[in-house]
Amino acid sequence: MSVSSRQRNRWCRRICCWGTFGVALIPSPGEGAALASASGDPAAASSVGPAEPPPGLQKFQFGLLHVEGMDAARLHQRLSLRLPELKLATWGRQDSIESFPFLLVDVRVDPARSTRHRITLIVSDGRVFYRTVDVVAQSPEREVASALANLIMSVERRQLVADRERVVPPRSSDELDVLAGEHGRGEAIPASGEQAEGRVAVEAVAGTGEATQLGLSMGAGTLIAGPPSYGRVLSALGGEVALTLRWPEGWSAQIRARYTARRVSALRLTRLQFAAAGGYVARWPTAELSAVALVGVEPWRVEFVDDAGTVVFEDGARPGPVLVGVGVEAMAGYRYVFAGDGHMGSLVVGPRLQLSGGGAVGGDAGWTTVGIAFRDGAQLARVLRIGGAEMWVGLACRIWLGR
């Protein structure tokens, strides 16, 4: 059966009408959110509306920028292209801070390499991030801006471990120079030269926090006997070496060895102490203070040179050959930070003071202090005492190695 052209036109009009009606029933994203909100259905509103920001995201809306060695205005412009929501002002105008938390960005040329720039990113909550960027000569601002955008986005997502924490943001150029001078912990970002404008890749700046450091100490000093006095107060002179492990939080563990000796007339005393210690190392940009508690064992020996006399002990009984003791120690020193490609270290020099107490074990008299005298004919001369209360006073230097 044939269908007339009039019937075909009637059916086409009906199909177009229903299709137009169906399209009109499909809401736009904004209309869908409004309809879901009006219906009172929270689930519908969350499913239709914009996605929630990821948990733990910290957005920075304001920052201060300090630049040395490149065009600050051009860097500012290129960074604004990548992070348009971040408003930047020039460092030195702290009264212009508009929101918290804020950032302080310091960019300066590495004095050892003109194609390398050092980035110091300081967050107002006390976190500090160090990075280095290798740039191409034609477009250093573009490379640094890309690295900065990557770094800031990673910090916002809390994907990085800070190189330093609990740092008071600098308020003067001198304070900023000191903080930037500790640069060297952050990893290097190689020059790409191919990054497109406005594109950032967070994976390009995987973070590294301050690593555990190893310290080697050397020092010299004198051992002074405390009360009660028995002969000379100056017990011995000597030197020591120590190996210290310091964790990023400041806690430390240490092993050490100390050799001391003293000769009085023909009598010679030697002592060799081995100790283990634990404590805390506090740091400032140019100073360091460490405090530890220790326990040690110390073999000792006393003899006459060329058998010139007889050794006599205070109580007549033969004391044990090993001293066992405990003590506390503090060292305060000046700290000089040095850095190179991929590593960082520091040198600390200062006085060291130790207070200890102990006694000899394993002899006829049990645990006891040792008073040493010698008899030459009919004369008995008190020489010195070991064990009991003692004080070590000396000068030490410590070299820290690590990133």
KEKE-3310 file (N, C-alpha, C; in steps of 0.2 Angstrom, whole numbers, plus 5000, padded with zeros to 4 digits):
npx = (5004:5003:5010:5004:5011:5007:5004:5016:5023:5015:5019:5033:5033:5028:5038:5049:5044:5042:5056:5062:5055:5060:5074:5074:5070:5082:5093:5105:5122:5122:5109:5105:5111:5104:5091:5092:5096:5084:5075:5079:5087:5101:5111:5108:5111:5125:5130:5127:5132:5148:5164:5171:5185:5201:5204:5215:5221:5230:5228:5237:5236:5243:5260:5277:5290:5307:5321:5337:5349:5342:5329:5317:5304:5300:5301:5291:5279:5279:5277:5265:5257:5257:5252:5239:5230:5238:5243:5257:5269:5282:5297:5301:5291:5283:5272:5262:5256:5243:5235:5234:5238:5254:5267:5285:5296:5312:5324:5340:5356:5367:5383:5393:5390:5384:5373:5364:5351:5346:5332:5323:5310:5298:5286:5273:5270:5282:5289:5302:5308:5320:5327:5336:5339:5343:5346:5343:5352:5345:5332:5330:5320:5308:5311:5314:5302:5293:5298:5296:5282:5278:5284:5277:5264:5265:5268:5256:5248:5253:5263:5276:5291:5296:5312:5317:5309:5298:5303:5306:5299:5309:5312:5320:5333:5345:5342:5335:5346:5354:5346:5344:5357:5359:5356:5355:5350:5339:5334:5341:5334:5334:5338:5325:5320:5310:5297:5280:5272:5262:5260:5261:5270:5268:5275:5288:5295:5299:5300:5312:5316:5326:5340:5345:5360:5378:5391:5407:5418:5432:5443:5452:5458:5457:5457:5449:5450:5437:5431:5433:5449:5464:5480:5486:5475:5474:5470:5473:5478:5473:5465:5450:5439:5424:5409:5394:5377:5364:5346:5333:5324:5332:5336:5350:5363:5377:5394:5410:5428:5441:5457:5468:5482:5494:5509:5518:5532:5541:5530:5517:5501:5489:5473:5459:5444:5429:5413:5395:5382:5368:5356:5352:5353:5353:5350:5355:5356:5370:5375:5376:5370:5373:5368:5371:5368:5378:5386:5399:5414:5431:5446:5461:5478:5492:5509:5527:5540:5554:5554:5555:5550:5537:5520:5506:5490:5475:5467:5474:5469:5469:5463:5450:5453:5446:5436:5420:5407:5395:5388:5385:5385:5389:5390:5394:5394:5402:5394:5398:5391:5393:5391:5388:5387:5374:5376:5378:5385:5392:5403:5407:5414:5419:5418:5419:5411:5411:5403:5405:5404:5411:5418:5430:5429:5428:5439:5448:5443:5430:5417:5424:5432:5449:5463:5479:5496:5514:5528:5544:5557:5557:5547:5531:5521:5506:5498:5488:5470:5458:5442:5426:5420:5422:5428:5428:5436:5437:5441:5433:5430:5418:5412:5399:5391:5381:5365)
npy = (4994:5011:5026:5042:5058:5068:5061:5056:5068:5073:5063:5065:5078:5075:5067:5076:5085:5078:5074:5087:5090:5080:5083:5096:5092:5087:5092:5106:5105:5116:5118:5106:5104:5115:5110:5098:5103:5110:5100:5095:5084:5078:5069:5068:5081:5081:5072:5078:5091:5101:5093:5088:5096:5088:5078:5086:5095:5110:5126:5139:5157:5168:5175:5180:5186:5184:5188:5185:5187:5185:5190:5197:5202:5196:5182:5183:5185:5173:5164:5167:5164:5150:5148:5155:5158:5162:5175:5186:5196:5208:5204:5211:5219:5216:5221:5220:5207:5197:5186:5170:5153:5159:5160:5161:5164:5162:5165:5162:5163:5149:5151:5143:5138:5145:5141:5135:5137:5141:5137:5142:5138:5144:5141:5149:5142:5137:5127:5122:5121:5115:5117:5114:5120:5116:5126:5131:5143:5151:5153:5155:5160:5153:5140:5140:5145:5134:5124:5130:5131:5117:5113:5120:5116:5102:5104:5110:5099:5091:5081:5081:5080:5091:5100:5107:5111:5120:5133:5150:5162:5173:5190:5199:5204:5199:5188:5180:5178:5170:5159:5154:5151:5139:5130:5115:5103:5100:5091:5090:5098:5093:5103:5105:5112:5110:5111:5114:5130:5134:5121:5109:5097:5087:5076:5078:5084:5075:5074:5076:5074:5081:5071:5058:5061:5059:5060:5065:5066:5074:5077:5086:5086:5089:5079:5080:5077:5075:5079:5067:5074:5067:5067:5074:5086:5087:5074:5067:5069:5070:5063:5061:5052:5051:5044:5050:5048:5057:5060:5067:5073:5078:5069:5059:5046:5039:5033:5031:5033:5036:5041:5043:5049:5050:5056:5055:5059:5045:5037:5030:5032:5025:5026:5020:5023:5017:5021:5023:5033:5044:5056:5073:5085:5101:5114:5129:5142:5146:5140:5127:5115:5102:5088:5074:5059:5046:5030:5020:5010:5007:5002:5002:5006:5006:5009:5008:5017:5009:5002:5009:5010:5006:5002:5008:5006:5014:5008:4997:4985:4976:4985:4983:4980:4988:5002:5007:5018:5032:5046:5064:5075:5090:5100:5115:5125:5134:5134:5130:5130:5120:5117:5107:5100:5090:5086:5090:5098:5101:5110:5110:5118:5119:5121:5107:5099:5087:5078:5065:5050:5035:5019:5007:4989:4972:4969:4965:4973:4976:4986:5002:5018:5023:5026:5031:5028:5029:5020:5024:5018:5023:5032:5037:5043:5051:5051:5052:5051:5040:5037:5039:5056:5065:5077:5081:5092:5101:5104:5102:5097:5094:5085:5085:5075:5073:5074)
npz = (5000:4995:5002:5004:4999:5008:5020:5023:5026:5037:5047:5048:5054:5066:5072:5073:5082:5094:5096:5098:5110:5118:5119:5125:5138:5143:5155:5157:5164:5174:5176:5180:5193:5199:5199:5206:5219:5222:5223:5235:5237:5242:5238:5224:5221:5223:5214:5202:5202:5203:5205:5221:5229:5230:5245:5258:5250:5248:5244:5238:5237:5237:5236:5239:5229:5226:5216:5209:5197:5185:5174:5183:5181:5169:5173:5183:5175:5167:5177:5181:5170:5171:5184:5187:5197:5208:5216:5215:5223:5225:5234:5250:5253:5264:5271:5261:5262:5259:5261:5270:5271:5264:5252:5250:5238:5233:5221:5213:5205:5204:5211:5207:5195:5180:5173:5181:5193:5209:5219:5232:5242:5253:5265:5274:5285:5290:5283:5272:5256:5245:5229:5214:5197:5181:5167:5150:5140:5132:5137:5152:5161:5157:5160:5174:5179:5175:5183:5195:5196:5195:5207:5217:5215:5218:5232:5236:5235:5245:5242:5244:5255:5267:5266:5277:5293:5304:5303:5305:5295:5285:5288:5284:5272:5275:5283:5274:5265:5273:5275:5262:5259:5264:5255:5245:5248:5241:5226:5209:5195:5178:5163:5152:5140:5132:5137:5136:5135:5149:5153:5166:5175:5188:5192:5189:5199:5210:5228:5240:5257:5271:5274:5284:5293:5294:5306:5309:5323:5331:5344:5357:5374:5392:5407:5422:5439:5452:5468:5482:5484:5479:5478:5463:5454:5440:5430:5417:5400:5383:5368:5357:5347:5337:5331:5324:5322:5315:5315:5304:5313:5323:5334:5340:5339:5345:5344:5352:5355:5367:5371:5385:5394:5407:5415:5429:5437:5437:5435:5425:5418:5409:5399:5391:5384:5379:5373:5372:5366:5367:5361:5358:5344:5341:5329:5321:5309:5309:5320:5332:5344:5355:5365:5375:5383:5391:5392:5397:5396:5402:5400:5410:5415:5425:5428:5432:5424:5419:5430:5442:5455:5467:5464:5474:5480:5486:5496:5499:5493:5477:5463:5451:5433:5424:5421:5424:5419:5419:5411:5406:5393:5384:5369:5361:5347:5333:5317:5301:5284:5270:5253:5238:5221:5222:5236:5253:5267:5284:5295:5312:5325:5342:5360:5372:5385:5398:5411:5422:5431:5439:5442:5447:5442:5446:5453:5469:5478:5474:5467:5465:5468:5462:5470:5467:5472:5475:5481:5485:5492:5508:5507:5504:5491:5486:5470:5460:5457:5450:5442:5451:5453:5438:5426:5409:5399:5384:5367:5351:5335:5322:5308:5297:5286:5271:5263)
capx = (5000:5007:5009:5004:5016:5004:5004:5023:5024:5012:5023:5039:5032:5027:5044:5053:5041:5044:5063:5063:5053:5065:5080:5072:5070:5088:5095:5112:5125:5120:5102:5104:5112:5099:5085:5093:5096:5077:5072:5081:5090:5109:5114:5107:5115:5133:5131:5126:5136:5155:5167:5174:5192:5203:5206:5222:5224:5231:5229:5241:5234:5248:5267:5282:5295:5314:5325:5343:5352:5338:5324:5311:5297:5298:5299:5284:5274:5278:5274:5258:5254:5256:5248:5235:5227:5243:5245:5263:5271:5289:5300:5303:5285:5279:5265:5257:5254:5235:5231:5238:5246:5257:5274:5291:5300:5319:5328:5346:5360:5372:5389:5398:5388:5379:5367:5360:5348:5344:5326:5321:5302:5297:5279:5272:5269:5288:5292:5306:5310:5326:5328:5341:5336:5348:5342:5346:5354:5340:5325:5330:5314:5303:5313:5313:5294:5290:5300:5292:5275:5278:5285:5271:5258:5267:5267:5249:5245:5256:5266:5283:5293:5300:5319:5317:5302:5298:5308:5303:5300:5313:5309:5325:5337:5351:5339:5334:5352:5356:5341:5345:5363:5359:5354:5359:5347:5334:5337:5342:5329:5338:5335:5321:5320:5304:5291:5276:5269:5256:5259:5265:5270:5270:5280:5295:5299:5298:5303:5317:5317:5332:5341:5349:5367:5383:5395:5414:5421:5439:5444:5457:5456:5460:5452:5450:5447:5433:5432:5438:5456:5469:5486:5485:5469:5474:5471:5476:5477:5472:5461:5445:5436:5417:5405:5387:5371:5358:5340:5331:5321:5337:5339:5356:5366:5384:5399:5416:5434:5445:5463:5471:5488:5497:5515:5520:5539:5542:5524:5513:5495:5485:5466:5456:5437:5424:5407:5389:5378:5362:5354:5348:5357:5349:5354:5353:5360:5377:5377:5374:5371:5372:5368:5370:5369:5382:5388:5406:5419:5437:5452:5466:5484:5497:5515:5533:5545:5561:5554:5558:5547:5531:5513:5502:5483:5473:5464:5478:5467:5470:5456:5448:5456:5441:5432:5413:5404:5390:5390:5382:5390:5386:5395:5391:5399:5400:5392:5399:5388:5396:5387:5391:5383:5371:5378:5378:5388:5393:5408:5405:5419:5417:5420:5415:5411:5408:5403:5405:5406:5411:5422:5433:5425:5432:5445:5447:5438:5423:5416:5427:5437:5456:5468:5486:5502:5520:5533:5551:5560:5552:5543:5524:5518:5500:5499:5481:5464:5454:5435:5423:5417:5427:5426:5432:5435:5441:5439:5431:5427:5413:5410:5393:5390:5374:5361)
capy = (5000:5017:5031:5048:5063:5072:5057:5056:5075:5073:5059:5069:5084:5072:5064:5082:5088:5074:5075:5093:5090:5076:5087:5101:5089:5085:5098:5107:5104:5120:5117:5100:5106:5119:5106:5093:5107:5112:5094:5093:5077:5079:5064:5070:5087:5080:5068:5082:5097:5100:5088:5091:5096:5082:5079:5087:5100:5116:5131:5146:5162:5174:5174:5185:5183:5187:5185:5187:5184:5184:5195:5196:5204:5190:5176:5184:5184:5166:5160:5169:5160:5143:5148:5162:5160:5164:5182:5187:5203:5208:5203:5217:5222:5212:5224:5218:5201:5198:5180:5165:5153:5162:5158:5166:5161:5165:5162:5165:5159:5145:5154:5138:5136:5150:5138:5132:5141:5138:5139:5141:5139:5145:5142:5153:5138:5135:5122:5125:5116:5117:5113:5117:5119:5117:5130:5133:5150:5155:5154:5153:5161:5148:5134:5141:5146:5128:5120:5133:5128:5110:5112:5123:5111:5097:5106:5110:5092:5088:5076:5082:5081:5097:5099:5109:5112:5125:5139:5156:5165:5178:5196:5204:5201:5195:5182:5177:5176:5164:5153:5152:5149:5132:5126:5109:5097:5098:5087:5094:5096:5095:5107:5102:5116:5108:5111:5119:5135:5133:5114:5107:5089:5086:5070:5081:5086:5071:5077:5073:5078:5081:5064:5056:5063:5055:5065:5062:5071:5073:5082:5085:5089:5087:5075:5083:5073:5079:5078:5070:5075:5062:5069:5079:5087:5085:5067:5065:5073:5065:5065:5057:5052:5049:5044:5051:5047:5062:5059:5074:5077:5080:5064:5057:5041:5040:5028:5035:5031:5041:5039:5048:5047:5055:5053:5059:5056:5038:5033:5032:5030:5025:5024:5019:5023:5015:5023:5023:5039:5046:5063:5078:5090:5107:5118:5136:5143:5147:5137:5120:5113:5095:5086:5067:5055:5041:5024:5018:5005:5010:4998:5007:5003:5010:5006:5012:5017:5006:4999:5014:5010:5001:5006:5007:5008:5018:5004:4991:4980:4977:4986:4979:4983:4991:5007:5007:5024:5035:5054:5068:5079:5095:5103:5121:5127:5138:5130:5133:5125:5120:5113:5106:5096:5084:5084:5095:5096:5107:5109:5113:5119:5122:5118:5101:5098:5081:5076:5058:5046:5028:5016:5000:4983:4966:4967:4962:4978:4977:4993:5007:5022:5020:5031:5028:5031:5025:5020:5024:5017:5023:5038:5036:5049:5051:5054:5054:5046:5039:5035:5044:5061:5067:5082:5082:5099:5100:5107:5097:5098:5089:5086:5082:5073:5070:5079)
capz = (5000:4995:5007:5000:5002:5013:5026:5025:5029:5044:5052:5049:5059:5073:5074:5074:5088:5100:5097:5101:5117:5122:5120:5130:5144:5146:5158:5157:5171:5179:5178:5184:5200:5202:5200:5212:5225:5223:5225:5242:5237:5243:5234:5217:5220:5223:5208:5196:5203:5201:5209:5227:5228:5233:5252:5259:5245:5251:5239:5239:5233:5238:5237:5238:5224:5226:5211:5208:5191:5179:5173:5188:5178:5164:5177:5186:5169:5165:5182:5181:5165:5174:5190:5187:5204:5213:5216:5217:5225:5226:5241:5253:5254:5269:5272:5256:5262:5258:5263:5273:5271:5259:5250:5249:5233:5231:5215:5212:5201:5208:5210:5204:5188:5178:5170:5186:5197:5215:5221:5239:5243:5260:5266:5280:5291:5293:5279:5267:5250:5241:5222:5209:5190:5175:5162:5144:5140:5128:5140:5159:5165:5156:5163:5181:5180:5175:5189:5201:5195:5197:5214:5221:5214:5223:5239:5237:5235:5250:5240:5245:5262:5267:5268:5284:5296:5309:5301:5305:5288:5285:5288:5281:5267:5278:5285:5268:5262:5277:5274:5255:5259:5266:5249:5243:5250:5236:5220:5203:5189:5172:5159:5146:5134:5127:5140:5133:5139:5153:5155:5171:5176:5195:5193:5187:5205:5216:5233:5245:5263:5274:5275:5290:5292:5298:5308:5312:5328:5333:5349:5362:5381:5399:5412:5429:5445:5456:5475:5486:5481:5480:5473:5458:5451:5433:5430:5411:5394:5378:5362:5356:5340:5338:5325:5326:5317:5317:5311:5303:5319:5328:5338:5338:5342:5345:5347:5353:5359:5370:5374:5389:5398:5412:5418:5435:5439:5434:5435:5419:5418:5402:5400:5384:5385:5374:5375:5367:5369:5363:5364:5353:5341:5339:5324:5319:5303:5311:5327:5334:5351:5356:5372:5375:5389:5389:5396:5394:5399:5401:5403:5412:5416:5428:5428:5432:5419:5421:5437:5447:5461:5468:5464:5480:5480:5492:5501:5499:5488:5470:5460:5444:5427:5420:5424:5421:5421:5415:5411:5402:5389:5380:5365:5358:5342:5327:5311:5294:5280:5263:5248:5231:5217:5225:5242:5258:5274:5288:5300:5318:5330:5348:5366:5374:5392:5400:5418:5423:5437:5438:5447:5444:5444:5444:5458:5476:5482:5471:5463:5469:5465:5463:5472:5465:5475:5473:5486:5484:5498:5514:5506:5500:5487:5482:5464:5457:5458:5444:5445:5455:5449:5434:5421:5403:5396:5378:5360:5346:5328:5319:5301:5295:5279:5270:5259)
cpx = (5005:5005:5009:5009:5013:5004:5012:5025:5021:5016:5030:5038:5031:5033:5049:5050:5043:5052:5065:5061:5058:5071:5079:5072:5076:5091:5103:5115:5123:5113:5100:5105:5107:5092:5086:5093:5088:5073:5073:5084:5098:5113:5114:5111:5123:5134:5131:5131:5144:5158:5170:5181:5195:5205:5213:5225:5224:5233:5232:5238:5238:5255:5271:5288:5302:5318:5331:5346:5348:5332:5318:5305:5295:5297:5292:5278:5274:5276:5267:5254:5252:5251:5244:5232:5231:5245:5252:5265:5279:5292:5302:5297:5280:5272:5260:5254:5246:5232:5236:5234:5248:5264:5279:5295:5307:5322:5334:5351:5365:5379:5394:5396:5383:5373:5363:5358:5345:5337:5325:5314:5301:5290:5279:5271:5276:5292:5296:5308:5315:5326:5333:5338:5342:5344:5346:5347:5348:5334:5326:5324:5309:5305:5312:5305:5291:5292:5296:5285:5274:5279:5279:5265:5259:5266:5260:5245:5248:5260:5274:5285:5297:5307:5320:5310:5303:5303:5304:5304:5304:5310:5314:5329:5342:5348:5338:5340:5355:5352:5343:5352:5364:5357:5358:5356:5342:5338:5337:5337:5333:5334:5331:5321:5314:5298:5286:5273:5263:5255:5264:5265:5272:5275:5287:5299:5297:5302:5308:5318:5324:5334:5345:5357:5372:5389:5402:5417:5428:5440:5450:5455:5459:5455:5454:5447:5443:5435:5430:5445:5460:5475:5484:5478:5469:5475:5474:5474:5476:5467:5455:5442:5429:5413:5397:5382:5366:5352:5338:5327:5326:5340:5345:5358:5373:5388:5406:5422:5438:5451:5466:5477:5490:5504:5517:5527:5540:5536:5520:5507:5492:5478:5463:5448:5433:5417:5401:5385:5372:5359:5351:5353:5352:5353:5350:5357:5367:5379:5374:5375:5369:5372:5366:5371:5373:5384:5394:5410:5426:5443:5457:5472:5489:5503:5521:5537:5551:5560:5557:5555:5541:5525:5509:5495:5480:5471:5468:5476:5468:5464:5456:5452:5452:5437:5425:5409:5398:5391:5385:5387:5386:5392:5391:5396:5397:5399:5393:5396:5391:5391:5390:5386:5380:5372:5378:5381:5389:5399:5406:5412:5417:5420:5416:5416:5407:5408:5401:5406:5406:5416:5425:5429:5430:5438:5444:5443:5432:5423:5419:5431:5444:5460:5475:5492:5508:5524:5540:5555:5555:5547:5537:5521:5512:5501:5493:5476:5460:5447:5432:5420:5423:5424:5431:5431:5440:5438:5438:5429:5423:5412:5404:5393:5383:5370:5357)
cpy = (5006:5022:5038:5053:5067:5068:5057:5063:5075:5069:5062:5074:5081:5070:5070:5085:5084:5074:5081:5093:5086:5080:5092:5098:5087:5092:5099:5106:5109:5120:5111:5101:5110:5114:5101:5097:5109:5106:5092:5086:5079:5075:5066:5076:5086:5076:5073:5088:5096:5096:5092:5091:5090:5083:5081:5092:5107:5121:5137:5151:5168:5172:5180:5182:5188:5184:5189:5183:5183:5190:5194:5197:5198:5184:5177:5183:5177:5162:5161:5165:5153:5143:5154:5163:5162:5171:5183:5195:5202:5208:5210:5221:5218:5214:5223:5211:5201:5192:5175:5158:5156:5159:5163:5162:5165:5161:5165:5160:5156:5149:5149:5136:5141:5148:5135:5137:5138:5141:5137:5143:5139:5146:5145:5148:5135:5130:5125:5119:5119:5113:5117:5115:5121:5120:5130:5140:5154:5157:5152:5154:5156:5142:5134:5141:5139:5124:5123:5130:5121:5109:5115:5119:5105:5098:5107:5104:5088:5081:5076:5082:5087:5096:5102:5111:5117:5130:5145:5160:5171:5185:5202:5200:5197:5188:5177:5174:5170:5158:5150:5149:5142:5127:5121:5103:5095:5095:5092:5092:5098:5099:5103:5106:5115:5108:5116:5124:5133:5126:5113:5100:5089:5081:5073:5083:5082:5074:5073:5077:5078:5074:5064:5058:5059:5060:5062:5068:5069:5079:5081:5089:5087:5084:5078:5079:5078:5077:5070:5070:5069:5063:5075:5080:5085:5078:5064:5070:5068:5067:5059:5057:5049:5049:5045:5051:5052:5061:5066:5077:5079:5075:5061:5051:5041:5034:5032:5031:5037:5038:5045:5045:5052:5052:5058:5055:5050:5034:5035:5028:5030:5023:5025:5018:5021:5017:5023:5029:5040:5052:5067:5083:5095:5111:5124:5137:5143:5144:5130:5118:5106:5093:5078:5064:5048:5036:5021:5013:5008:5006:5003:5003:5008:5006:5011:5011:5014:5004:5003:5014:5005:5005:5003:5010:5010:5013:4998:4985:4981:4979:4983:4983:4987:4996:5007:5014:5027:5043:5057:5073:5084:5098:5109:5123:5131:5133:5133:5128:5126:5115:5112:5102:5090:5082:5091:5093:5102:5105:5113:5113:5122:5118:5112:5100:5091:5080:5069:5056:5039:5025:5009:4994:4977:4964:4965:4967:4979:4983:4998:5012:5020:5026:5028:5032:5027:5026:5020:5024:5018:5029:5035:5042:5047:5054:5056:5049:5046:5036:5040:5049:5064:5072:5082:5089:5099:5104:5102:5100:5093:5090:5082:5081:5071:5076:5083)
cpz = (5000:5000:5003:5003:5008:5020:5028:5029:5036:5049:5053:5054:5066:5076:5077:5081:5094:5101:5100:5108:5121:5124:5125:5137:5147:5149:5157:5163:5176:5181:5182:5191:5203:5204:5206:5218:5227:5225:5232:5242:5237:5238:5226:5216:5219:5217:5202:5196:5202:5207:5215:5226:5232:5240:5253:5255:5249:5245:5241:5235:5233:5239:5236:5234:5225:5221:5210:5202:5185:5179:5178:5185:5173:5168:5180:5181:5168:5170:5183:5176:5167:5180:5191:5193:5209:5212:5219:5218:5226:5233:5244:5255:5258:5271:5267:5256:5263:5261:5266:5272:5264:5257:5249:5244:5232:5226:5214:5209:5206:5206:5206:5197:5185:5175:5175:5191:5203:5217:5228:5240:5250:5261:5273:5286:5293:5288:5274:5262:5246:5234:5218:5202:5185:5170:5156:5143:5137:5132:5148:5163:5164:5160:5171:5183:5180:5181:5195:5201:5197:5205:5219:5220:5218:5230:5241:5238:5241:5248:5241:5253:5262:5269:5275:5286:5302:5309:5301:5298:5289:5285:5285:5276:5270:5280:5279:5265:5266:5276:5267:5255:5261:5261:5247:5244:5244:5230:5214:5198:5183:5168:5153:5140:5130:5131:5137:5138:5143:5155:5161:5172:5183:5196:5192:5193:5211:5222:5237:5251:5266:5276:5282:5289:5297:5300:5311:5316:5330:5338:5353:5369:5387:5403:5419:5434:5450:5464:5477:5483:5483:5476:5469:5455:5444:5432:5423:5406:5388:5372:5361:5349:5342:5332:5327:5321:5319:5312:5310:5308:5324:5333:5336:5342:5341:5348:5347:5356:5361:5373:5378:5392:5402:5415:5423:5437:5434:5433:5429:5420:5411:5403:5392:5385:5379:5376:5370:5370:5364:5366:5358:5351:5338:5334:5323:5313:5304:5317:5328:5341:5352:5363:5372:5382:5387:5394:5393:5399:5397:5404:5405:5414:5420:5429:5429:5426:5422:5428:5442:5454:5462:5468:5470:5479:5486:5497:5502:5495:5481:5467:5453:5439:5423:5424:5421:5424:5417:5416:5406:5399:5385:5375:5361:5353:5336:5321:5305:5289:5273:5259:5241:5227:5220:5232:5247:5264:5278:5293:5306:5322:5336:5354:5368:5381:5394:5408:5419:5430:5436:5443:5444:5446:5442:5449:5465:5480:5479:5467:5468:5465:5466:5464:5471:5469:5473:5479:5483:5490:5504:5513:5502:5497:5484:5476:5461:5458:5451:5446:5449:5451:5445:5429:5416:5400:5390:5372:5355:5340:5325:5312:5299:5288:5277:5266:5263)
residu = (MET:SER:VAL:SER:SER:ARG:GLN:ARG:ASN:ARG:TRP:CYS:ARG:ARG:ILE:CYS:CYS:TRP:GLY:THR:PHE:GLY:VAL:ALA:LEU:ILE:PRO:SER:PRO:GLY:GLU:GLY:ALA:ALA:LEU:ALA:SER:ALA:SER:GLY:ASP:PRO:ALA:ALA:ALA:SER:SER:VAL:GLY:PRO:ALA:GLU:PRO:PRO:PRO:GLY:LEU:GLN:LYS:PHE:GLN:PHE:GLY:LEU:LEU:HIS:VAL:GLU:GLY:MET:ASP:ALA:ALA:ARG:LEU:HIS:GLN:ARG:LEU:SER:LEU:ARG:LEU:PRO:GLU:LEU:LYS:LEU:ALA:THR:TRP:GLY:ARG:GLN:ASP:SER:ILE:GLU:SER:PHE:PRO:PHE:LEU:LEU:VAL:ASP:VAL:ARG:VAL:ASP:PRO:ALA:ARG:SER:THR:ARG:HIS:ARG:ILE:THR:LEU:ILE:VAL:SER:ASP:GLY:ARG:VAL:PHE:TYR:ARG:THR:VAL:ASP:VAL:VAL:ALA:GLN:SER:PRO:GLU:ARG:GLU:VAL:ALA:SER:ALA:LEU:ALA:ASN:LEU:ILE:MET:SER:VAL:GLU:ARG:ARG:GLN:LEU:VAL:ALA:ASP:ARG:GLU:ARG:VAL:VAL:PRO:PRO:ARG:SER:SER:ASP:GLU:LEU:ASP:VAL:LEU:ALA:GLY:GLU:HIS:GLY:ARG:GLY:GLU:ALA:ILE:PRO:ALA:SER:GLY:GLU:GLN:ALA:GLU:GLY:ARG:VAL:ALA:VAL:GLU:ALA:VAL:ALA:GLY:THR:GLY:GLU:ALA:THR:GLN:LEU:GLY:LEU:SER:MET:GLY:ALA:GLY:THR:LEU:ILE:ALA:GLY:PRO:PRO:SER:TYR:GLY:ARG:VAL:LEU:SER:ALA:LEU:GLY:GLY:GLU:VAL:ALA:LEU:THR:LEU:ARG:TRP:PRO:GLU:GLY:TRP:SER:ALA:GLN:ILE:ARG:ALA:ARG:TYR:THR:ALA:ARG:ARG:VAL:SER:ALA:LEU:ARG:LEU:THR:ARG:LEU:GLN:PHE:ALA:ALA:ALA:GLY:GLY:TYR:VAL:ALA:ARG:TRP:PRO:THR:ALA:GLU:LEU:SER:ALA:VAL:ALA:LEU:VAL:GLY:VAL:GLU:PRO:TRP:ARG:VAL:GLU:PHE:VAL:ASP:ASP:ALA:GLY:THR:VAL:VAL:PHE:GLU:ASP:GLY:ALA:ARG:PRO:GLY:PRO:VAL:LEU:VAL:GLY:VAL:GLY:VAL:GLU:ALA:MET:ALA:GLY:TYR:ARG:TYR:VAL:PHE:ALA:GLY:ASP:GLY:HIS:MET:GLY:SER:LEU:VAL:VAL:GLY:PRO:ARG:LEU:GLN:LEU:SER:GLY:GLY:GLY:ALA:VAL:GLY:GLY:ASP:ALA:GLY:TRP:THR:THR:VAL:GLY:ILE:ALA:PHE:ARG:ASP:GLY:ALA:GLN:LEU:ALA:ARG:VAL:LEU:ARG:ILE:GLY:GLY:ALA:GLU:MET:TRP:VAL:GLY:LEU:ALA:CYS:ARG:ILE:TRP:LEU:GLY:ARG)
# end
